[in-house]
Amino acid sequence: MDGNGRWAEARGLDVAEGHRAGARALHPIVKTAKDLGVGSLAVYAFSTENWARSADEVAALMQIFAETVDRELAGLAEEGVHTQFVGRRDRAPDWLLEKMEGLERATVAARRLHLWIAFDYGGRAEIVEAARHLANAGGPFTEEGFAQHLYAPEMPDPDLVIRTSGELRLSNFLLWQSAYAEYVFTETLWPDFGPDEFRSALEDYAQRRRRFGGR
């Protein structure tokens, strides 16, 4: 979900307002995914590299993230959306971690859509951590055995990855899980990415023939 800063700059707004606009853009996509029968949706909210931004921007992001949990995501249980956070949990402020875990508990029984929110997440860090745990456990040294040590081993591999804002890179997102994912790249900045474009990306994906290395 990229492009919040450029969206704000184009409108002469503070970058924090761009992040707030990005937070508001999430719920319509979640609702659309649920209505279309999508079973699993993963969104990249905050990366391990984002800690390198200015202290003011990081602090604003933590506050906006808390606001998102309280305002945008609070009703997900009633909508049948099970929310789970993926990534490290040792660096988030305690007050934010409490909100995240509260949302997970409140939605644990929901089953219409599983929403995975990647927070303090990095694909390389996840792979290194999984390898360390696998070695300590003594195996089994197979792809299936390795996958059991990822942050969320129950999360299905993505069929489709959508990258907003015109960037043509993976940005350390689900590197192991996306080995055979299809990609859609769009110039649209995340705050402007709405249900219509989301549906269009799914329609694009539906026309593709997935071979998984075969013919």
C-alpha positions as CSV (number, residue, x, y, z in Angstrom):
1,M,0.0,0.0,0.0
2,D,2.4,2.6,-1.3
3,G,2.1,6.3,-2.2
4,N,0.7,8.0,0.9
5,G,3.5,10.5,1.0
6,R,3.4,11.5,-2.7
7,W,-0.4,11.8,-2.4
8,A,-0.1,14.3,0.5
9,E,2.7,16.2,-1.3
10,A,0.7,16.6,-4.4
11,R,-2.0,18.2,-2.3
12,G,0.2,20.4,-0.2
13,L,-0.5,18.4,2.9
14,D,1.6,17.0,5.7
15,V,2.8,13.4,5.1
16,A,0.8,12.3,8.2
17,E,-2.4,13.3,6.4
18,G,-1.4,11.1,3.5
19,H,-1.0,8.2,5.9
20,R,-4.5,8.9,7.3
21,A,-5.9,9.0,3.8
22,G,-4.2,5.6,3.2
23,A,-5.7,4.2,6.4
24,R,-9.2,5.3,5.3
25,A,-8.6,3.5,1.9
26,L,-8.2,0.1,3.6
27,H,-11.7,-0.6,4.8
28,P,-13.4,-0.3,1.3
29,I,-10.9,-2.8,-0.1
30,V,-11.5,-5.2,2.8
31,K,-15.3,-4.9,2.3
32,T,-14.9,-5.5,-1.4
33,A,-12.7,-8.5,-0.9
34,K,-15.3,-10.0,1.5
35,D,-18.2,-9.2,-0.9
36,L,-16.4,-10.9,-3.8
37,G,-15.6,-14.0,-1.8
38,V,-11.9,-13.5,-1.4
39,G,-10.9,-15.7,1.5
40,S,-7.5,-14.2,2.5
41,L,-6.2,-10.7,2.1
42,A,-2.7,-9.5,3.2
43,V,-1.8,-5.8,3.4
44,Y,1.7,-4.3,4.0
45,A,1.2,-1.7,6.7
46,F,4.6,-1.1,8.1
47,S,8.0,-2.6,7.1
48,T,11.1,-3.3,9.1
49,E,12.8,-0.6,7.0
50,N,10.2,2.0,7.9
51,W,11.8,2.5,11.3
52,A,14.6,4.4,9.4
53,R,12.2,7.3,8.7
54,S,12.3,10.4,10.8
55,A,11.3,10.0,14.5
56,D,8.4,12.4,13.9
57,E,7.0,10.4,11.0
58,V,7.4,7.1,12.8
59,A,5.6,8.5,15.9
60,A,2.8,9.8,13.6
61,L,2.6,6.4,12.0
62,M,2.2,4.6,15.3
63,Q,-0.6,7.0,16.3
64,I,-2.3,6.6,13.0
65,F,-2.0,2.9,13.2
66,A,-3.8,3.0,16.6
67,E,-6.5,5.3,15.1
68,T,-7.0,2.8,12.3
69,V,-7.5,-0.1,14.7
70,D,-10.0,2.0,16.7
71,R,-11.9,3.6,13.8
72,E,-11.5,1.7,10.6
73,L,-11.1,-1.9,11.9
74,A,-13.2,-2.0,15.0
75,G,-16.3,-3.3,13.3
76,L,-14.6,-6.1,11.4
77,A,-15.8,-8.9,13.8
78,E,-19.4,-8.1,13.0
79,E,-18.5,-8.2,9.3
80,G,-17.0,-11.6,9.6
81,V,-13.4,-10.5,9.2
82,H,-10.7,-12.3,11.2
83,T,-7.7,-10.0,11.6
84,Q,-4.2,-11.2,12.4
85,F,-0.9,-9.2,12.5
86,V,2.2,-10.7,10.9
87,G,5.7,-9.6,11.8
88,R,7.8,-8.7,14.8
89,R,6.1,-7.7,18.1
90,D,9.0,-6.6,20.2
91,R,9.4,-3.1,18.9
92,A,5.9,-1.7,18.8
93,P,4.9,0.5,21.7
94,D,3.1,-1.4,24.5
95,W,0.0,0.7,24.1
96,L,-0.2,-0.1,20.4
97,L,0.6,-3.8,20.9
98,E,-2.3,-4.0,23.3
99,K,-4.7,-2.6,20.7
100,M,-3.4,-5.0,18.0
101,E,-3.8,-8.0,20.3
102,G,-7.2,-6.8,21.4
103,L,-8.4,-6.7,17.7
104,E,-7.1,-10.2,17.1
105,R,-9.0,-11.5,20.1
106,A,-12.2,-9.7,19.1
107,T,-12.2,-11.2,15.6
108,V,-10.9,-14.7,16.3
109,A,-14.2,-16.3,15.6
110,A,-14.9,-14.5,12.3
111,R,-14.6,-16.6,9.2
112,R,-15.8,-14.7,6.0
113,L,-12.4,-13.2,5.3
114,H,-9.0,-13.5,6.9
115,L,-7.2,-10.2,7.0
116,W,-3.4,-10.3,7.5
117,I,-1.8,-7.0,8.4
118,A,2.0,-7.1,8.0
119,F,3.4,-4.8,10.7
120,D,7.1,-4.4,11.4
121,Y,7.5,-7.0,8.7
122,G,10.3,-7.8,6.4
123,G,10.6,-10.8,4.1
124,R,14.3,-11.3,4.5
125,A,14.1,-11.0,8.3
126,E,11.3,-13.5,8.3
127,I,13.4,-16.0,6.3
128,V,16.4,-15.6,8.5
129,E,14.3,-16.1,11.6
130,A,12.6,-19.1,10.2
131,A,16.0,-20.7,9.2
132,R,17.3,-20.1,12.7
133,H,14.2,-21.7,14.3
134,L,14.4,-24.6,11.9
135,A,18.1,-25.2,12.7
136,N,17.4,-25.1,16.4
137,A,14.5,-27.6,16.0
138,G,16.7,-29.9,14.0
139,G,14.5,-30.0,10.9
140,P,12.8,-31.4,8.9
141,F,14.9,-29.6,6.3
142,T,12.2,-29.4,3.6
143,E,10.2,-26.6,2.1
144,E,7.2,-27.7,4.2
145,G,9.3,-27.9,7.3
146,F,10.8,-24.4,6.7
147,A,7.3,-22.9,6.1
148,Q,6.2,-24.1,9.5
149,H,8.6,-21.6,11.1
150,L,7.4,-18.5,9.2
151,Y,5.7,-15.7,11.2
152,A,2.2,-17.0,10.2
153,P,2.6,-20.6,8.9
154,E,-1.2,-20.8,8.5
155,M,-1.4,-17.9,6.1
156,P,-1.9,-19.2,2.5
157,D,0.5,-18.2,-0.2
158,P,-0.8,-15.3,-2.2
159,D,-2.2,-15.9,-5.6
160,L,-2.0,-12.2,-6.5
161,V,0.2,-9.4,-5.3
162,I,-1.0,-5.8,-6.1
163,R,1.7,-3.0,-6.0
164,T,0.4,0.6,-6.0
165,S,2.0,3.9,-6.8
166,G,4.0,3.0,-9.9
167,E,6.9,1.3,-8.2
168,L,8.1,-1.9,-9.9
169,R,9.7,-3.7,-7.0
170,L,8.8,-6.3,-4.4
171,S,9.9,-4.2,-1.4
172,N,10.7,-7.2,0.9
173,F,7.1,-8.3,1.0
174,L,6.3,-12.0,1.4
175,L,9.4,-13.1,-0.4
176,W,9.0,-16.8,0.4
177,Q,5.3,-17.0,0.1
178,S,5.1,-15.1,-3.2
179,A,7.4,-17.4,-5.2
180,Y,4.6,-18.2,-7.7
181,A,2.3,-15.3,-7.2
182,E,1.0,-13.2,-10.0
183,Y,1.7,-9.5,-9.9
184,V,-0.4,-6.4,-10.9
185,F,1.4,-3.0,-10.9
186,T,-0.6,0.2,-10.9
187,E,0.3,3.8,-11.1
188,T,-2.5,4.7,-8.7
189,L,-1.3,6.0,-5.3
190,W,-2.7,3.9,-2.4
191,P,-5.1,6.6,-1.0
192,D,-6.8,6.7,-4.5
193,F,-6.9,2.9,-4.9
194,G,-10.5,2.0,-4.6
195,P,-12.9,-1.0,-5.1
196,D,-13.2,-0.5,-8.8
197,E,-9.5,-0.8,-9.4
198,F,-9.3,-3.7,-7.0
199,R,-12.0,-5.5,-9.0
200,S,-10.1,-4.7,-12.2
201,A,-6.9,-6.3,-10.7
202,L,-8.8,-9.4,-9.8
203,E,-10.3,-9.6,-13.3
204,D,-6.9,-9.3,-14.8
205,Y,-5.6,-12.1,-12.6
206,A,-8.6,-14.3,-13.5
207,Q,-7.5,-14.2,-17.2
208,R,-4.0,-15.5,-16.5
209,R,-2.9,-19.1,-16.9
210,R,-0.8,-20.2,-13.9
211,R,1.6,-23.0,-14.7
212,F,3.8,-23.1,-11.5
213,G,6.9,-23.9,-13.6
214,G,5.0,-26.5,-15.8
215,R,3.7,-26.1,-19.4
